Amino acid sequence: MMSSSPPTQARTGLALLLSFVAAQAVRDVYLRHLFGNLGLFEVAFVAFGTAAVVFGLGLLLFARHQIRLLRAAWRSVIVVNVTTLVAWVSYLASLRLVEPAAVNLAFTGIAPAAVAIWGLVGLTSGARAKTARLQGSLHWALVGIVSALAIIVSTGRSGFARLDPLTGLAGVALAAFSGIVITAETIVSKRMNEIGISALSIVGVRFSLVTAVAAAMVIRTPGGLAELSPGAIAQQSFIFLLVLVGPIYLAQAGLKLTNPLLSSVVSATGPIVTLALQSTVGIVALSPAMLIVTGLYAVVVIAAALTATVGSRASTADGRAVHPA
């Protein structure tokens, strides 16, 4: 069977990333609403437990030959599981505290700087050229944008429901921390892709630890989930598979088929789409401060991607906007 040509792959990757941008906005808004009925670990257990079962079966049925590669890369599998656990629990916790538009912006905004930070300790997905001064400045600008976001949210200038200042700061900080951790997971996943491990195989094994931890917490402190009927739990599992796990797979598959510049440009629209969705359905009011900080993020992350592409064509990671993938 002939493989897809590069232009076809690029178009497919672009379509997957555009789908991811739309799906993640729906995901975050839905999860924020759901936390009124279920606890953090209950959401994690149903969502990631469903993912572990569905994609685990997919791995066994359609990619069993990949199990040998996963065994050989067992250290990477452990790292992917640990970083997935830490990043997603932090991300879900941040959604409990602040609006999805702020969570998405803090999470994605910190990612390019996180790539550079992890690179300093040797965690890169390939050959890494010397970081240009302009690129480094743009990364610091993104850190400044996330810091400005924290101030906007905590001081009530975001157009969101007014929060206690410490709650706003904690929500943005958790989202940024999640972005830093998930960047490490994405780099390791990219390394696994480079040795022939598919996106399906990675998704099929990466949720084992977070499912086990969430299950232990649910058993220890039963809550709203215990009151749901089996049919209601099955319904929630299906919804989670669509709104939570679906975007994860779209992102991993899309990133694999596109170059860093294209993926960064498309991904830069993520916080804009999330903010637009929340304002369209009347959840938040558009405030000048949020519009400015979100627009600045998009401009800076695209500029960082352009700088990385021109100055470091050998790198496949610098400047890429990384997501909860």
C-alpha positions in Angstrom: 0.0 0.0 0.0 1.4 3.4 -1.0 1.8 5.9 1.8 0.2 9.3 1.7 2.2 12.1 -0.1 3.5 14.9 2.0 0.9 17.5 0.8 -1.9 15.0 1.7 -0.3 14.3 5.1 -0.1 18.1 5.7 -3.8 18.6 4.8 -4.8 15.7 7.0 -2.7 17.0 9.9 -4.2 20.5 9.4 -7.7 19.1 9.5 -6.9 17.1 12.7 -5.5 20.2 14.4 -8.4 22.4 13.5 -10.7 19.7 14.8 -8.6 19.6 18.0 -8.9 23.3 18.5 -12.7 23.2 18.3 -13.0 20.0 20.3 -10.8 21.3 23.2 -12.9 24.4 23.6 -16.1 22.2 23.9 -14.2 19.8 26.2 -13.1 22.5 28.7 -16.4 24.2 28.8 -18.2 20.9 29.4 -15.8 19.8 32.1 -16.1 23.1 33.9 -19.9 22.6 34.0 -19.6 18.9 35.1 -17.7 19.7 38.2 -20.9 20.9 39.8 -21.9 17.2 40.1 -18.8 15.1 40.3 -15.5 15.4 42.1 -12.0 15.8 40.5 -11.0 12.2 40.8 -14.4 10.9 39.8 -14.2 12.8 36.6 -10.6 11.5 36.1 -11.6 7.9 36.8 -14.5 7.8 34.4 -12.7 9.7 31.6 -9.3 8.1 31.7 -10.6 4.7 32.7 -12.8 4.8 29.6 -9.8 5.9 27.6 -7.6 3.1 29.0 -10.1 0.5 28.1 -11.1 1.7 24.6 -7.6 2.6 23.4 -6.0 -0.4 25.2 -8.4 -2.7 23.2 -7.5 -0.8 20.1 -3.8 -1.4 20.8 -4.4 -5.1 21.3 -6.7 -5.5 18.2 -5.1 -3.2 15.7 -1.5 -2.6 16.8 -0.4 -5.7 18.7 2.9 -5.6 16.9 3.7 -2.4 18.7 3.7 -4.0 22.1 7.3 -5.1 21.5 8.3 -1.5 20.9 6.5 -0.4 24.0 8.3 -3.0 26.1 11.6 -1.9 24.7 10.7 1.7 25.6 9.4 0.9 29.0 11.2 3.8 30.7 9.5 6.2 28.3 6.1 4.6 29.0 6.6 5.2 32.7 7.6 8.8 32.1 4.5 9.3 29.9 2.2 7.8 32.6 3.7 9.9 35.4 3.6 13.2 33.5 0.1 12.4 32.2 -1.1 11.9 35.8 0.5 15.1 37.2 -0.5 17.3 34.2 -4.1 16.1 33.9 -4.9 16.2 37.7 -3.5 19.7 37.8 -5.4 20.7 34.7 -8.7 19.4 36.0 -8.1 21.1 39.4 -7.5 24.4 37.6 -10.8 24.0 35.7 -12.5 23.7 39.1 -11.2 27.1 40.1 -11.2 29.4 37.1 -13.0 29.6 33.7 -11.8 27.5 30.8 -10.7 30.5 28.7 -8.1 31.4 31.4 -7.1 27.8 31.9 -6.5 27.2 28.2 -4.5 30.4 27.8 -2.2 29.7 30.8 -1.8 26.1 29.7 -0.9 26.7 26.1 0.9 30.0 26.7 3.5 28.5 28.9 4.3 25.6 26.6 6.9 27.2 24.2 8.8 28.5 27.1 8.6 25.1 28.8 10.1 23.5 25.7 13.1 25.8 26.2 13.3 25.1 29.9 13.2 21.3 29.4 15.8 21.7 26.7 18.2 23.2 29.3 18.2 19.9 31.2 18.6 17.8 28.0 15.0 16.8 27.4 14.5 17.4 23.6 12.9 15.5 20.9 15.8 15.6 18.5 18.8 17.7 17.4 18.5 21.2 19.0 20.3 24.2 17.7 21.4 27.1 19.8 18.3 29.1 20.8 18.3 32.6 19.3 18.2 35.6 21.5 15.0 36.8 19.9 13.3 33.4 20.4 14.3 33.4 24.0 12.9 36.8 24.4 9.6 35.7 22.9 9.5 32.8 25.3 9.9 35.2 28.2 7.2 37.3 26.7 4.8 34.4 26.9 5.7 33.9 30.5 4.9 37.6 31.0 1.5 37.1 29.3 0.6 34.2 31.6 1.6 36.3 34.6 -0.5 39.2 33.3 -3.4 36.7 32.9 -3.0 35.7 36.5 -3.3 39.4 37.6 -6.3 40.0 35.3 -8.2 37.0 36.7 -7.3 37.6 40.4 -8.2 41.3 40.2 -11.6 40.7 38.6 -10.8 42.3 35.2 -11.4 39.2 33.2 -15.1 39.4 32.6 -15.5 36.1 34.6 -17.3 35.6 37.8 -15.4 37.5 40.5 -13.1 35.2 42.5 -11.1 35.4 45.6 -7.6 36.7 44.5 -5.8 33.6 45.8 -8.3 31.3 44.0 -7.7 33.1 40.7 -3.9 32.9 41.2 -4.0 29.2 42.1 -6.2 28.4 39.1 -3.9 30.1 36.6 -0.7 28.7 38.4 -2.1 25.1 38.2 -2.9 25.5 34.5 0.6 26.8 33.8 2.2 24.0 35.9 0.1 21.5 33.9 1.4 23.0 30.7 5.0 22.7 31.8 4.6 19.0 32.8 2.6 18.1 29.7 5.4 19.6 27.5 7.7 17.0 28.9 5.2 14.3 28.1 4.8 15.6 24.5 8.6 15.6 24.0 8.9 12.0 25.2 5.9 11.0 23.1 7.6 12.6 20.1 10.7 10.6 20.8 8.5 7.5 20.9 7.0 8.4 17.5 10.5 8.7 16.0 11.3 5.1 16.9 8.1 3.9 15.3 5.5 3.9 18.2 2.2 5.1 16.9 -0.2 7.7 18.5 -2.7 4.9 19.1 -0.1 2.9 21.0 0.9 5.8 23.2 -2.7 6.7 24.0 -3.4 3.1 24.7 -0.9 2.9 27.5 -0.5 6.4 28.9 -3.6 6.5 31.1 -2.9 3.4 33.2 -1.4 5.3 36.1 -3.9 8.1 36.3 -6.8 5.6 36.1 -5.3 3.5 39.0 -4.8 6.6 41.2 -8.2 8.0 40.4 -9.8 4.6 41.2 -8.1 4.4 44.5 -9.3 7.9 45.5 -12.9 7.2 44.4 -12.9 4.0 46.4 -11.5 5.8 49.4 -13.9 8.8 49.3 -17.1 7.8 47.4 -19.2 10.7 46.2 -21.5 11.7 43.4 -20.4 8.8 41.2 -21.8 6.3 43.6 -25.2 7.8 43.2 -25.3 7.3 39.4 -26.9 4.3 37.8 -24.9 2.0 35.6 -26.7 3.5 32.6 -25.8 7.1 33.6 -22.1 6.1 34.2 -22.1 4.5 30.7 -23.5 7.7 29.2 -20.9 9.8 30.9 -18.2 7.4 29.8 -19.3 7.9 26.2 -19.4 11.7 26.5 -16.0 11.7 28.1 -14.6 9.6 25.3 -15.8 12.2 22.8 -15.1 15.5 24.6 -12.0 14.6 26.6 -10.1 11.7 25.0 -11.1 12.6 21.4 -9.2 15.9 21.4 -6.1 14.1 22.9 -5.9 11.7 20.0 -6.6 14.5 17.4 -3.8 16.5 18.8 -1.3 13.6 18.9 -2.2 12.5 15.3 -2.2 16.1 14.0 1.2 17.0 15.5 2.7 13.9 14.0 1.6 14.9 10.5 2.4 18.6 10.6 5.6 20.7 11.0 6.1 22.9 14.1 5.3 26.1 12.3 1.9 25.0 11.0 0.9 23.3 14.2 1.9 26.4 16.2 -0.1 28.8 14.0 -3.2 26.6 14.2 -2.7 25.9 18.0 -2.4 29.6 18.7 -6.1 30.0 17.9 -7.0 27.6 20.8 -7.5 30.2 23.6 -9.3 32.5 21.2 -11.8 29.8 20.2 -12.4 28.9 23.9 -13.0 32.5 24.9 -15.3 33.0 21.9 -17.3 29.9 22.8 -17.7 30.9 26.4 -18.8 34.4 25.4 -21.1 33.2 22.6 -23.1 30.9 25.0 -23.2 33.7 27.6 -21.0 32.2 30.2 -18.5 35.1 30.3 -18.5 38.7 29.1 -15.7 39.7 26.8 -13.5 42.1 28.7 -10.8 44.4 27.0 -8.1 42.9 29.2 -8.9 39.3 28.2 -9.1 40.3 24.6 -5.7 42.0 24.7 -3.9 39.3 26.5 -5.4 36.5 24.3 -4.5 38.5 21.2 -1.0 39.1 22.4 -0.6 35.4 23.1 -1.5 34.5 19.5 0.9 37.1 18.0 3.8 36.1 20.2 3.4 32.3 19.8 3.3 32.6 16.0 6.3 34.9 16.1 8.1 32.3 18.2 7.2 29.6 15.7 8.5 31.7 12.8 11.8 32.4 14.7 12.3 28.8 15.5 11.6 27.7 11.9 14.0 30.2 10.4 16.7 29.9 13.0 16.6 26.2 13.8 15.2 24.0 11.1 16.9 21.0 12.7 14.6 21.3 15.7 11.2 19.7 15.8 10.2 21.0 19.2 11.2 24.7 19.7 8.3 27.1 19.2 5.6 24.4 19.1 2.5 25.1 21.1 1.9 22.0 23.1 -1.5 20.9 24.4 -3.1 18.5 26.9 -2.4 15.7 24.6 
